[in-house]
Amino acid sequence: MSTLKQTLFQKIEAHRPRIARLLKEHGDVELGKVTIAQAIGGARGVRCLVTDISYLDPYEGIRFRGKTIPETFEALPKVPGSDYPYVEGFWYFLLTGEVPTMEQTLEVVEDFKTRARVPEYVYDLLRAMPRDTHPMTMFSAAILAMQRESNFARRYNEGMTKFEYWDPMYEDASNLLAKLPAIAAYIYRMKYKADTPIAADPTLDFGGNFAHMMGIDKPYDDVARMYFILHSDHESGNVSAHTTHLVASALSDCYYALSAGINGLAGPLHGLANQEVLRWTQALMDRLGDQEPTEEVIEKALWETLNSGQVIPGYGHAVLRKTDPRYSSQREFCLKHLPDDPLFKLVNMVYQVAPKVLQEHGKAKNPWPNVDAQSGVIQWYYGVKEYDFYTVLFGVGRAIGVLANIVWDRALGYPIERPKSVTTEMLEQAAGID
């Protein structure tokens, strides 16, 4: 048994009694009341999901296993010559809550290499699809096609106790995650680069190999490492995370569950936001023409956007009430690697002006930028100019967090999710409406 799996097993054994005690001795403790607005409004803010993988604080931003993004980047072992950590070490960290040593990280790197080969039938499936198929459809279909490989499904059919569920789920999650960079890069090269796939380089890590298979030179390997870690998890309430958890709660294996989560991520209100921000920014650049994007010019353009009834895309967040730390991390990368890029300079100037304008406007609960305000600019700079592919990149990263979550869901024996519905008439009665 690998160091990661042994450590994870020990964590699971220590954690199970905590859940059992909460259910047995404190199951009737109330966490809060649900309002009519929450019932109608998509359960916004209802505390009814449990995860220790990440937590989104409105004023601190995302914490992975208790660590902020800067703390996470600082703590994890870095790829030699890179400013960013191994994705494999981050996987170890999300699963166990422990920062791995370099030796433990490299053990996961080697383990992933043994799991990374994509079955040939997956490529056959992708090639059989019309080339104008959306890349997220291809990505989801490729994941789902590999369900036949599921250890969990096989062992469930053979018979195992619920205390064993985590083991084959861990194996499936590791197998699937290790294959995603190759699948994503193959879709990109097949669709957008004249069907010229690039074979994997077995000497490289998760992020480095992805950049290699995309055909993009350094420092795009660091872009990949940063991007995948930043987009990995955002607690369990967002659509892709919740969908993955929901489907897995029926004891569906991770192939079914992640494919469903990817389908949720494809929605315009979730994973498509980054490309919409980039499209708006480029349109703003075209409108400005030869004008220098000064604070005065940008302020005027932003007020024109708001007064026309439109929003400033990339600003505001359902939970956060400060600048998204994921935005800040990407901004730091841009300041180092592309400070003079015209598109970044425009985005950076919008960042200087937009919060003040939105505060004066008064309708935004959060006038600060979120992760999507920056991410598309970086991809565009390094030549990934196909908007539709951006959500696939998001999906590779998001898989890290949601797969870690459903391993723990099975380890702790969480039941099938089944909230109770009410009728509109019941709500009217509760509100005293005749």
C-alpha positions in Angstrom: 0.0 0.0 0.0 1.4 3.4 -1.0 2.2 6.0 1.7 -0.7 8.2 0.5 -3.2 5.4 0.7 -1.9 4.2 4.1 -2.0 7.7 5.5 -5.5 8.2 4.1 -6.7 4.9 5.7 -5.4 6.0 9.1 -7.2 9.4 8.7 -10.4 7.6 7.8 -10.2 5.3 10.8 -9.7 8.2 13.1 -12.5 10.3 11.5 -15.3 7.8 11.5 -15.9 7.9 15.3 -16.3 11.6 15.1 -19.2 11.3 12.6 -20.8 8.5 14.6 -20.7 10.5 17.8 -22.2 13.6 16.1 -25.1 11.5 14.8 -25.7 9.6 17.9 -25.3 12.2 20.6 -25.9 15.5 18.8 -28.1 14.7 15.8 -30.9 17.0 17.0 -28.8 20.1 17.3 -30.1 22.8 14.9 -27.8 24.6 12.6 -30.3 27.2 11.5 -33.7 27.7 9.9 -34.5 27.7 6.2 -36.4 30.7 4.8 -38.8 30.8 2.0 -36.2 32.8 0.0 -33.7 30.0 0.5 -36.2 27.3 -0.5 -37.1 29.1 -3.7 -33.6 30.5 -4.3 -31.6 27.3 -4.9 -30.9 26.6 -1.2 -28.6 29.6 -1.1 -26.8 29.7 2.2 -28.5 26.6 3.7 -25.9 24.7 5.8 -26.6 21.1 4.8 -23.4 19.8 3.3 -20.2 18.6 5.1 -16.7 18.6 3.7 -13.3 19.0 5.3 -11.5 19.4 2.0 -12.1 23.2 1.6 -14.1 26.0 3.2 -15.0 29.3 1.6 -14.9 32.2 4.1 -16.6 35.4 2.8 -13.7 37.5 4.0 -10.7 35.2 3.8 -11.5 33.3 0.6 -11.0 29.7 0.0 -9.0 27.6 2.5 -7.8 24.2 1.4 -7.6 21.9 4.5 -7.4 25.1 6.6 -4.7 26.8 4.6 -5.2 29.9 2.5 -4.0 29.9 -1.2 -0.7 31.6 -0.4 -0.1 29.2 2.5 -0.9 26.2 0.3 1.5 27.3 -2.4 4.2 28.0 0.1 3.8 24.7 2.0 3.7 22.2 -0.8 6.8 20.8 -2.4 7.6 22.6 -5.7 8.7 21.2 -9.0 12.4 21.9 -9.5 12.9 25.1 -11.3 9.2 26.0 -10.9 7.4 28.6 -8.8 4.5 26.3 -8.2 3.9 23.0 -6.4 3.3 19.5 -7.8 -0.4 18.9 -8.4 0.3 15.4 -7.2 1.4 16.8 -3.8 -1.7 18.9 -3.7 -3.8 15.7 -4.2 -2.0 14.1 -1.2 -2.7 17.2 0.8 -6.5 17.4 0.0 -6.9 13.7 0.8 -5.1 13.6 4.0 -4.9 17.2 5.3 -1.1 16.6 5.7 1.5 18.5 3.7 3.5 15.8 2.0 7.3 15.6 2.0 9.1 15.7 -1.4 9.6 11.9 -1.1 5.9 11.4 -0.5 5.0 13.7 -3.4 7.3 12.0 -5.8 5.8 8.7 -4.8 2.4 10.0 -6.0 4.0 11.4 -9.2 5.2 7.9 -10.0 1.9 6.3 -9.0 0.0 8.6 -11.4 2.3 7.7 -14.2 1.3 4.0 -13.8 -2.4 5.0 -14.0 -2.2 7.6 -16.8 -2.6 5.5 -19.9 -5.9 6.3 -21.6 -7.7 3.3 -23.1 -7.7 3.4 -26.9 -11.4 3.1 -27.1 -11.7 6.6 -25.5 -9.8 8.1 -28.4 -11.9 6.1 -30.8 -15.0 7.6 -29.2 -13.7 11.1 -29.4 -12.7 10.7 -33.0 -16.2 9.4 -33.8 -17.9 12.5 -32.5 -18.5 15.4 -34.9 -15.6 17.9 -34.8 -17.9 20.7 -34.0 -19.0 19.0 -30.8 -18.4 21.2 -27.7 -15.2 20.2 -26.0 -17.0 19.8 -22.7 -19.4 17.3 -24.3 -16.3 15.4 -25.4 -14.7 15.6 -22.0 -17.7 14.4 -20.2 -18.3 11.6 -22.7 -14.7 10.4 -22.4 -15.0 10.3 -18.6 -18.3 8.4 -18.7 -17.0 5.9 -21.3 -14.3 4.7 -18.9 -17.0 3.6 -16.4 -16.3 0.1 -17.5 -13.0 0.3 -15.8 -14.6 1.1 -12.4 -13.1 -0.9 -9.4 -15.9 0.4 -7.2 -18.7 -1.0 -9.5 -16.9 -4.4 -9.8 -16.3 -4.8 -6.1 -19.8 -3.6 -5.2 -21.2 -6.3 -7.5 -18.9 -8.9 -5.9 -20.0 -7.8 -2.4 -18.1 -5.7 0.1 -18.9 -4.0 3.4 -19.7 -0.3 3.5 -16.5 0.2 5.5 -14.5 -0.9 2.4 -16.2 1.5 -0.1 -13.5 4.1 0.2 -10.8 1.8 -1.1 -12.1 1.1 -4.6 -13.4 4.7 -4.8 -9.9 5.9 -4.0 -8.5 3.6 -6.8 -11.1 4.9 -9.3 -10.5 8.5 -8.4 -6.7 8.1 -8.7 -7.0 6.3 -12.0 -9.4 8.8 -13.4 -7.6 11.9 -12.3 -4.3 10.7 -13.7 -5.8 10.3 -17.1 -7.6 13.7 -17.4 -4.6 15.8 -18.6 -4.1 13.4 -21.6 -7.8 13.4 -22.4 -8.1 17.2 -22.2 -4.9 17.8 -24.3 -6.0 15.3 -26.9 -9.4 17.0 -27.3 -7.6 20.4 -27.7 -5.1 19.1 -30.3 -7.7 17.1 -32.2 -10.2 20.0 -32.4 -8.1 23.1 -32.7 -4.6 22.0 -33.9 -5.3 20.1 -37.1 -5.6 16.8 -35.3 -2.0 16.6 -34.2 -1.9 14.9 -30.8 1.3 15.0 -28.8 2.3 11.8 -26.9 2.9 12.1 -23.1 6.4 12.5 -21.7 6.8 10.0 -18.9 9.5 12.1 -17.2 7.1 15.0 -16.5 4.7 15.7 -13.6 0.9 16.3 -13.9 1.1 20.0 -14.8 4.3 19.8 -16.9 3.0 16.9 -18.9 -0.2 18.7 -19.6 1.7 21.7 -21.0 3.8 19.4 -23.1 0.8 17.6 -24.6 -0.8 20.9 -25.3 2.3 21.9 -27.2 3.0 25.1 -25.2 6.4 26.0 -23.9 7.4 27.2 -20.4 6.2 28.8 -18.3 2.8 27.3 -19.4 3.6 24.3 -17.2 3.4 26.7 -14.2 0.2 28.1 -15.6 -1.2 24.6 -15.6 -0.1 23.8 -12.0 -1.4 27.1 -10.7 -4.7 26.9 -12.7 -5.5 23.3 -11.6 -4.8 24.0 -7.9 -6.8 27.3 -7.9 -9.8 25.7 -9.6 -9.7 22.5 -7.7 -12.4 23.0 -5.0 -14.6 25.8 -3.6 -16.4 23.9 -0.8 -19.3 21.6 -1.7 -22.2 24.0 -2.5 -21.2 25.0 -6.1 -22.9 23.1 -8.9 -20.0 20.9 -10.1 -19.0 19.9 -6.5 -22.6 19.4 -5.3 -23.6 17.4 -8.5 -20.6 15.1 -8.1 -21.5 14.6 -4.4 -25.2 14.0 -5.2 -24.6 11.4 -7.9 -22.0 9.6 -5.9 -24.3 9.5 -2.9 -26.4 7.0 -4.8 -23.3 4.8 -4.7 -22.6 5.6 -8.4 -18.9 5.3 -9.0 -16.7 8.3 -9.7 -16.9 8.0 -13.5 -20.7 8.6 -13.4 -20.3 11.2 -10.7 -17.6 13.3 -12.2 -19.2 13.2 -15.7 -22.3 14.6 -14.1 -20.3 17.3 -12.3 -18.6 18.3 -15.5 -22.0 18.7 -17.2 -23.0 21.1 -14.4 -19.7 23.0 -14.8 -20.5 23.5 -18.5 -23.4 25.8 -17.6 -23.2 29.5 -18.4 -23.8 30.4 -14.7 -20.9 28.3 -13.5 -17.8 27.4 -15.6 -18.4 29.5 -18.7 -17.9 32.7 -16.8 -14.2 33.0 -17.6 -14.7 33.1 -21.4 -17.6 35.6 -21.0 -15.3 37.9 -19.1 -12.5 37.6 -21.7 -15.0 38.3 -24.5 -16.3 41.4 -22.7 -12.7 42.6 -22.0 -11.7 42.3 -25.6 -14.9 44.1 -26.7 -14.0 46.9 -24.3 -10.5 47.1 -25.8 -12.0 47.4 -29.3 -14.4 50.1 -28.1 -11.5 52.1 -26.6 -9.5 51.9 -29.8 -6.4 54.0 -29.6 -7.4 55.6 -26.3 -5.0 55.0 -23.4 -6.9 53.0 -20.8 -6.5 55.6 -18.0 -8.6 55.5 -14.8 -10.9 58.3 -16.3 -11.5 56.4 -19.5 -12.2 53.1 -17.8 -14.5 54.7 -15.2 -16.6 56.3 -18.0 -16.7 52.9 -19.9 -17.8 51.0 -16.8 -20.6 53.5 -16.0 -21.8 53.2 -19.6 -21.9 49.4 -19.1 -23.9 49.7 -15.8 -26.3 52.4 -17.1 -27.1 50.2 -20.1 -28.4 47.6 -17.7 -25.5 45.2 -18.1 -23.2 43.9 -15.4 -19.4 44.1 -15.2 -18.5 40.4 -15.7 -15.9 38.9 -13.4 -17.0 41.1 -10.5 -19.1 39.9 -7.6 -19.4 36.4 -6.0 -22.2 34.5 -4.3 -20.2 34.1 -1.1 -17.0 36.2 -1.1 -17.0 39.8 0.1 -13.4 40.6 -0.8 -11.1 40.2 -3.8 -11.0 36.6 -4.7 -7.6 35.2 -3.6 -7.6 33.1 -6.8 -7.8 36.3 -8.7 -4.9 37.8 -6.7 -2.7 34.7 -7.3 -3.2 34.9 -11.1 -2.6 38.7 -11.0 0.7 38.1 -9.3 1.6 35.6 -12.1 0.7 38.2 -14.7 2.7 41.0 -13.1 5.8 38.7 -13.2 5.3 37.1 -16.7 3.2 39.4 -18.8 3.2 42.9 -17.2 3.2 44.7 -20.6 0.5 42.6 -22.3 -2.2 45.1 -23.4 -5.1 42.8 -22.4 -3.6 42.3 -18.9 -3.0 46.0 -18.6 -6.6 46.7 -19.4 -7.8 44.0 -16.9 -5.5 45.5 -14.2 -6.9 49.0 -14.8 -10.4 47.7 -14.5 -9.4 46.2 -11.2 -8.2 49.6 -10.1 -11.5 51.3 -11.0 -14.4 48.8 -10.9 -14.7 48.3 -7.1 -15.2 52.1 -6.6 -17.7 52.3 -9.5 -19.7 49.3 -8.2 -19.7 50.7 -4.7 -21.1 54.0 -6.0 -23.6 52.2 -8.1 -24.8 50.5 -4.9 -26.4 47.3 -6.3 -23.5 44.9 -6.0 -23.1 43.0 -2.7 -19.5 42.3 -3.6 -17.7 44.9 -5.8 -14.5 42.9 -6.0 -13.2 40.6 -8.8 -13.6 36.8 -8.7 -11.3 34.2 -10.3 -12.9 34.6 -13.7 -11.8 38.2 -14.1 -8.3 37.1 -14.7 -8.0 33.5 -15.9 -9.0 33.9 -19.5 -6.3 36.6 -20.1 -3.6 34.2 -19.2 -4.8 31.4 -21.5 -5.1 33.9 -24.3 -1.6 35.2 -23.8 -0.1 31.7 -24.1 -2.0 30.9 -27.3 -5.1 29.1 -26.0 -7.5 31.4 -27.8 -10.4 28.9 -28.2 -13.0 30.1 -25.6 -14.9 26.9 -25.6 -11.9 25.0 -24.2 -11.5 27.1 -21.1 -14.1 25.2 -19.2 -12.3 21.9 -19.9 -9.3 23.4 -18.2 -11.5 24.3 -15.3 -12.9 20.7 -15.3 -9.4 19.2 -14.9 -8.8 21.3 -11.9 -12.2 20.9 -10.4 -11.8 17.1 -10.6 -9.1 17.2 -8.0 -11.3 18.6 -5.3 -14.5 16.8 -6.1 -12.8 13.4 -6.4 -11.1 13.9 -3.0 -14.5 14.7 -1.6 -16.3 11.6 -2.8 -13.5 9.4 -1.5 -14.2 10.8 1.9 -18.0 10.6 1.4 -17.6 6.8 1.0 -15.1 6.6 3.8 -17.5 8.2 6.2 -20.6 6.4 5.0 -22.6 9.5 4.1 -26.1 8.5 2.9 -27.9 9.1 -0.3 -28.9 12.8 -0.6 -32.7 13.3 -0.4 -33.9 16.7 0.6 -37.7 17.3 1.2 -39.8 19.4 -1.2 -42.8 21.5 -0.4 -45.5 23.0 -2.6 -46.0 26.7 -3.4 -49.3 26.5 -1.5 -47.4 25.3 1.6 -45.0 28.3 1.3 -48.0 30.7 1.0 -49.6 29.1 4.1 -46.3 29.5 6.0 -46.2 33.2 4.9 -49.8 33.8 6.0 -51.0 34.4 2.5 -54.8 33.7 2.1 
